Amino acid sequence: MALSSITLSSFRCFNSLKIDLSPRANFFYGKNGSGKTSILEAIYLVCSGRSFKSSNIESAVMLDKESFHLKAYDNESGFIIEAYKERSKSIQLKLNNKKITISEAAKTFPATIIDNKTFSFTEAAPAFRRKILDRAVFLSDESYSANWFAYFRALKQRNKLLKDRQLASLEPWSEKLASLGETLTDKRKIFFDQTKNEFSNIIKSLNLKAEKIFINDIDVQYDQGWCNSQDLISTLTLERDTDIRRKVTTRGPHKADIKIYIKNVDAKEILSRGEQKLLAIIWLCSQHEVLRSIYGIKPTLLIDDVKSELDIDTFNIYISLLKLIENQVIFSNIEDQINSKIEAELINIKKFHVEQLS
């Protein structure tokens, strides 16, 4: 669901603020310290119960206040979601005045953040790319969450047996792990293939100029975490001695990764940080378009400090991307990079000068 409005009370630098949002593109600009990132943080927090700025959510309470309150509304469904945080107490989330879990909030108002942690997409650890994929599959497949948790419970038990050298009990847990892991991988592969197809379609539609032709050469592959020519139980059997020696399960979907190559060379060896940032944006937009077009889910993409490290040509590709995608995008920048010509092309864009808002 796209957010139609959000109200902030006693959150960061904002005593009281209400923002009406576009269902498509929303652009916040203003000088450093004006509160742009805090607005994006508030939107992400009310959707997920988490902050991308800090693990200490209490720090988001305005200095002279005892609590903050966030309230967001979707006028298409009529749903209202709220986040309330008192100092030294856990955050409370409500949907239509009924308490909900973080998981329920994430499914009702799914949101993805692209900040400075996400920009180095190809240089990040495999766990980071797995998490991005898993969050999308979690939204698209009702049974995925249960399967994911069951797999990692079995993995924990198998690793404990390896650590304690209780090898007589290893085989039944290997079989259980293999069965759960194959199912988990099948679900991941389905969504990955759909995203890769959408990614290719977006790249073609962008009609890139010669100086950014490298994007046309990008090859994105899914590494399932063990040899593609074997089933998982065969792999666990073959790697049994290695696992015993290392006291940990060395193969399986917990080792999966999204590999990115340009003409058979690891993309992180070629791409600049700005190019990696553009790649991350296009890939996440592709995931969101799959969620919208195939699964009927409308996630919100948040991009903090979008212009950082993007040259003018790369930023123009981003603007072209905004014309293609139909989901809600909320992004920020220090300067107003959306001139009247761009604004006319992006019919459904709303601009906010945060200095004026605050």
SEDODO-807354 format. One record per residue (C-alpha): residue in one letter; x, y, z. Coordinates in steps of 0.05 Angstrom, whole numbers, padded with zeros to 5 digits, always signed. Layout:
<pts>
AXYZ ...
</pts>
This chain:
<pts>
M+00000+00000+00000 A+00025+00070-00016 L+00023+00120+00040 S-00023+00179+00026 S-00001+00219+00087 I+00042+00216+00149 T+00039+00256+00213 L+00100+00264+00259 S+00093+00286+00331 S+00154+00298+00375 F+00198+00260+00326 R+00271+00282+00319 C+00271+00357+00302 F+00196+00359+00286 N+00147+00379+00341 S+00088+00370+00295 L+00087+00358+00220 K+00036+00330+00170 I+00056+00311+00099 D+00010+00292+00042 L+00046+00245-00006 S+00039+00226-00079 P+00027+00152-00095 R+00086+00157-00144 A+00147+00203-00135 N+00161+00247-00075 F+00223+00291-00069 F+00248+00324-00005 Y+00304+00374-00009 G+00339+00421+00039 K+00405+00435+00072 N+00440+00387+00119 G+00407+00382+00187 S+00339+00406+00162 G+00306+00339+00175 K+00302+00305+00106 T+00331+00239+00131 S+00287+00243+00193 I+00225+00245+00150 L+00247+00184+00111 E+00265+00150+00177 A+00195+00165+00204 I+00162+00135+00142 Y+00206+00072+00146 L+00195+00066+00221 V+00119+00069+00218 C+00121+00016+00163 S+00171-00031+00196 G+00178-00015+00269 R+00252-00004+00257 S+00298+00055+00244 F+00351+00053+00190 K+00390+00108+00226 S+00399+00077+00295 S+00385+00013+00333 N+00366+00058+00391 I+00296+00081+00372 E+00291+00121+00436 S+00340+00171+00406 A+00285+00191+00357 V+00243+00221+00413 M+00249+00297+00412 L+00297+00319+00466 D+00247+00354+00512 K+00192+00303+00501 E+00175+00235+00533 S+00149+00200+00470 F+00139+00205+00395 H+00078+00187+00354 L+00076+00171+00280 K+00011+00162+00242 A+00005+00143+00168 Y-00056+00135+00124 D-00072+00101+00058 N-00133+00132+00026 E-00142+00074-00023 S-00153+00021+00031 G-00173+00068+00088 F-00119+00036+00132 I-00085+00075+00187 I-00019+00051+00216 E+00013+00082+00277 A+00079+00077+00315 Y+00084+00101+00387 K+00147+00102+00429 E+00155+00123+00501 R+00224+00130+00531 S+00249+00064+00562 K+00188+00026+00534 S+00182-00018+00472 I+00154+00012+00409 Q+00080-00001+00397 L+00051-00011+00327 K-00024-00007+00311 L-00064-00020+00249 N-00133+00011+00250 N-00126+00019+00325 K-00108-00055+00336 K-00038-00075+00361 I+00004-00111+00309 T+00073-00142+00304 I+00131-00116+00265 S+00121-00172+00215 E+00048-00153+00205 A+00067-00080+00194 A+00119-00099+00143 K+00069-00140+00104 T+00014-00087+00106 F+00058-00027+00088 P+00122-00056+00058 A+00179-00007+00051 T+00252-00013+00029 I+00306+00036+00046 I+00367+00053+00003 D+00417+00091+00044 N+00493+00092+00049 K+00493+00019+00072 T+00457-00003+00009 F+00495+00037-00042 S+00555-00010-00044 F+00511-00066-00069 T+00565-00107-00102 E+00617-00096-00047 A+00571-00116+00011 A+00573-00184+00045 P+00530-00240+00014 A+00484-00237+00076 F+00464-00166+00056 R+00442-00187-00014 R+00407-00249+00014 K+00368-00204+00062 I+00344-00159+00006 L+00319-00220-00033 D+00288-00253+00029 R+00248-00192+00048 A+00216-00191-00021 V+00201-00266-00022 F+00172-00259+00048 L+00121-00210+00019 S+00105-00251-00043 D+00098-00320-00012 E+00054-00332+00050 S+00091-00396+00068 Y+00161-00369+00061 S+00169-00342+00132 A+00152-00409+00164 N+00198-00445+00116 W+00255-00396+00129 F+00250-00401+00205 A+00244-00477+00202 Y+00307-00482+00159 F+00348-00439+00206 R+00323-00477+00267 A+00346-00541+00234 L+00412-00509+00214 K+00424-00487+00286 Q+00410-00558+00311 R+00456-00590+00259 N+00512-00541+00276 K+00504-00556+00350 L+00511-00631+00335 L+00574-00616+00296 K+00603-00572+00350 D+00587-00624+00405 R+00609-00681+00360 Q+00543-00718+00369 L+00552-00749+00301 A+00503-00807+00311 S+00445-00758+00307 L+00473-00720+00247 E+00440-00756+00189 P+00366-00745+00208 W+00380-00670+00216 S+00418-00669+00150 E+00357-00698+00115 K+00311-00648+00149 L+00357-00591+00132 A+00363-00613+00059 S+00287-00618+00050 L+00274-00550+00080 G+00334-00520+00043 E+00310-00545-00025 T+00241-00514-00014 L+00271-00449+00010 T+00316-00445-00051 D+00260-00460-00099 K+00220-00402-00072 R+00280-00355-00075 K+00296-00377-00147 I+00225-00363-00171 F+00227-00291-00145 F+00299-00280-00167 D+00283-00302-00239 Q+00222-00256-00240 T+00265-00198-00215 K+00320-00212-00265 N+00270-00212-00321 E+00241-00145-00297 F+00312-00118-00289 S+00326-00135-00362 N+00261-00102-00385 I+00278-00038-00346 I+00348-00035-00375 K+00320-00042-00446 S+00268+00012-00432 L+00320+00061-00406 N+00353+00062-00475 L+00420+00080-00444 K+00472+00124-00478 A+00540+00096-00497 E+00576+00124-00436 K+00531+00081-00390 I+00530+00020-00435 F+00563-00021-00380 I+00493-00031-00350 N+00473-00069-00413 D+00531-00117-00400 I+00511-00133-00328 D+00497-00207-00314 V+00462-00222-00249 Q+00465-00294-00225 Y+00436-00331-00165 D+00486-00374-00127 Q+00443-00423-00087 G+00498-00438-00036 W+00519-00507-00062 C+00535-00539-00129 N+00478-00531-00179 S+00488-00602-00207 Q+00474-00635-00140 D+00415-00638-00092 L+00428-00612-00023 I+00428-00679+00013 S+00482-00705-00034 T+00523-00642-00020 L+00516-00649+00055 T+00538-00722+00050 L+00599-00704+00008 E+00617-00646+00055 R+00605-00686+00119 D+00679-00693+00137 T+00692-00619+00122 D+00632-00599+00166 I+00657-00644+00222 R+00726-00614+00218 R+00700-00543+00217 K+00643-00557+00265 V+00594-00519+00221 T+00549-00531+00160 T+00589-00504+00102 R+00538-00512+00045 G+00465-00493+00038 P+00418-00434+00025 H+00448-00398+00085 K+00509-00389+00040 A+00469-00365-00021 D+00488-00300-00057 I+00469-00256-00115 K+00530-00251-00160 I+00539-00193-00208 Y+00587-00195-00267 I+00605-00151-00326 K+00633-00192-00383 N+00651-00248-00334 V+00688-00200-00286 D+00662-00188-00216 A+00625-00121-00220 K+00656-00095-00156 E+00723-00094-00192 I+00695-00048-00246 L+00638-00005-00220 S+00648+00062-00185 R+00608+00076-00122 G+00560+00118-00162 E+00549+00062-00212 Q+00539+00012-00155 K+00487+00059-00126 L+00450+00063-00192 L+00453-00013-00198 A+00423-00021-00128 I+00367+00027-00144 I+00349-00008-00209 W+00352-00077-00177 L+00307-00057-00119 C+00259-00021-00166 S+00257-00086-00206 Q+00239-00125-00143 H+00184-00075-00126 E+00156-00077-00197 V+00152-00153-00192 L+00115-00147-00126 R+00066-00098-00158 S+00054-00129-00226 I+00054-00203-00207 Y+00033-00205-00133 G-00010-00143-00128 I+00033-00113-00072 K+00051-00039-00072 P+00115-00027-00033 T+00147+00041-00021 L+00220+00054-00039 L+00258+00104+00004 I+00324+00133-00023 D+00364+00178+00023 D+00411+00229-00008 V+00398+00205-00079 K+00447+00251-00115 S+00507+00233-00072 E+00561+00202-00117 L+00518+00204-00179 D+00546+00244-00237 I+00496+00283-00281 D+00489+00227-00333 T+00477+00174-00279 F+00426+00220-00244 N+00389+00230-00310 I+00384+00154-00316 Y+00352+00154-00246 I+00301+00206-00270 S+00286+00163-00331 L+00275+00104-00284 L+00223+00144-00244 K+00182+00151-00307 L+00180+00075-00315 I+00162+00049-00246 E+00092+00053-00218 N+00105+00043-00144 Q+00114+00098-00093 V+00185+00127-00088 I+00206+00177-00034 F+00275+00207-00041 S+00317+00264-00014 N+00374+00308-00033 I+00409+00371-00008 E+00395+00412-00071 D+00333+00417-00114 Q+00354+00375-00173 I+00283+00370-00201 N+00278+00428-00249 S+00213+00450-00284 K+00227+00407-00345 I+00237+00344-00303 E+00176+00362-00260 A+00133+00368-00323 E+00156+00299-00346 L+00143+00268-00278 I+00069+00286-00274 N+00057+00252-00207 I+00117+00280-00170 K+00109+00322-00107 K+00166+00367-00082 F+00178+00388-00010 H+00227+00440+00015 V+00242+00413+00084 E+00266+00480+00111 Q+00197+00506+00097 L+00163+00446+00128 S+00202+00450+00193 
</pts>
